[in-house]
Amino acid sequence: MWKLINFRKIFDSRGNLTPIEGEEDISFRIARVYYLYDIPSGSVRAGHAHTQLQQIYIPVSGSFDVELTDGTNTDVLQLNRPDQGLYIGPGVWRIIKNFSAGSVCLVLASAKYDEEEYIRDKDNFDLFVQKHLQKSQ
């Protein structure tokens, strides 16, 4: 439930531009945008999953690593291109770490903030995964 997305990059001698349009460049309507910045060295962000929310992480400046697991598969991706984003679907535990100095992580989300939609405890995430695996069998 995660994949890298390459966005269009419009080259110009005055500087490059990358447009992102909801339901065209990405699969969902954008309901919320936020960004992480001024992250102290060694800090770790996220450490949660969502039950329904879809997100795209974009490194608009600098770089950072995203550690992902769906309970079965695990991956660590370094994001460092502002014309590339990481789509993360529901039911994926994510940790963001190894932020470079001055990095900015832009997040596009499919829904407005809803605390009830978060899974913030790893044990609860493991139970969520088991429940959904049983339903699919």
C-alpha positions in Angstrom: 0.0 0.0 0.0 2.8 2.4 -0.8 4.5 3.5 -3.9 6.7 6.3 -5.3 5.1 8.7 -7.7 7.0 10.8 -10.2 5.3 14.1 -10.8 5.7 16.3 -13.9 8.6 18.6 -13.9 8.4 21.7 -16.0 11.9 23.0 -16.8 12.5 26.7 -17.1 15.6 28.8 -17.0 14.0 30.8 -14.1 13.5 27.7 -12.0 11.6 24.4 -12.2 7.9 23.9 -11.4 6.1 20.7 -10.4 2.3 20.9 -10.5 0.2 18.4 -8.5 -3.5 18.2 -9.1 -5.8 16.0 -7.0 -7.6 13.2 -8.8 -5.3 13.7 -11.8 -1.7 13.5 -10.6 -2.7 11.6 -7.5 -5.6 9.2 -6.9 -7.5 11.2 -4.3 -9.1 14.6 -3.8 -6.8 16.7 -1.6 -8.6 17.6 1.6 -5.7 18.8 3.8 -2.1 20.0 3.2 0.5 20.3 6.0 4.2 20.3 6.2 7.0 19.4 8.7 10.0 21.7 9.0 12.6 23.0 11.5 13.0 19.4 12.6 15.8 19.1 15.2 18.7 16.7 14.4 17.9 13.1 15.4 14.2 13.7 15.6 11.7 11.0 14.6 8.2 11.9 13.3 5.0 10.0 12.6 5.1 6.6 14.4 1.5 5.8 13.5 -0.8 4.4 10.9 -4.3 5.4 9.6 -7.4 3.3 9.1 -8.7 5.0 6.0 -6.5 8.1 5.2 -4.4 8.2 2.1 -1.3 10.5 2.1 1.5 11.6 -0.1 4.9 12.7 1.4 6.9 15.1 -0.8 10.4 16.3 0.1 10.1 19.9 -1.1 13.6 20.6 0.4 16.3 18.3 1.7 15.9 14.6 2.4 14.5 12.2 4.9 13.8 8.5 5.3 10.4 6.8 5.6 10.2 3.4 7.2 7.1 1.6 6.3 5.4 -1.7 7.2 2.0 -3.2 6.5 2.6 -6.0 9.1 4.0 -8.3 6.5 6.2 -6.2 4.2 8.7 -3.6 5.3 10.6 -1.0 3.4 12.8 2.1 4.0 12.8 4.7 1.3 14.9 7.9 1.2 13.0 10.8 -0.3 15.2 13.6 -1.7 13.5 14.8 -5.0 10.8 17.5 -4.9 9.3 16.1 -8.1 8.7 12.7 -6.5 6.3 11.7 -3.7 5.6 8.7 -1.6 2.0 7.5 -1.7 1.0 5.8 1.6 -2.4 4.1 1.8 -4.4 3.0 4.8 -3.1 0.4 7.2 0.6 1.3 6.9 2.7 2.1 9.9 5.2 4.8 9.1 8.2 6.4 10.8 10.0 9.5 9.3 13.6 9.9 10.3 17.1 11.0 9.2 16.0 14.5 8.3 18.7 16.6 6.6 19.3 20.1 7.7 16.6 22.5 6.3 14.4 19.6 5.1 10.7 20.2 4.5 8.2 17.3 4.2 5.0 18.4 2.5 2.0 16.1 3.1 -1.1 15.9 0.9 -4.0 14.1 2.7 -7.3 12.6 1.5 -9.3 13.8 4.6 -9.3 16.5 7.2 -7.7 15.8 10.6 -9.6 13.2 12.6 -7.8 11.8 15.7 -10.2 8.8 15.7 -8.6 7.7 12.4 -5.1 7.3 13.8 -3.5 4.1 15.2 -0.9 5.5 17.5 0.1 2.3 19.4 2.2 -0.4 17.6 0.4 -3.2 19.5 -3.0 -1.8 18.3 -1.6 -1.6 14.8 -0.6 -5.3 15.0 -4.2 -6.2 16.1 -5.6 -4.1 13.2 -3.4 -6.0 10.7 -4.4 -9.4 12.1 -8.1 -8.4 12.0 -7.8 -7.3 8.3 -5.8 -10.4 7.4 -8.5 -12.6 8.8 -11.2 -10.7 6.8 -9.3 -11.2 3.6 -8.9 -15.0 4.0 
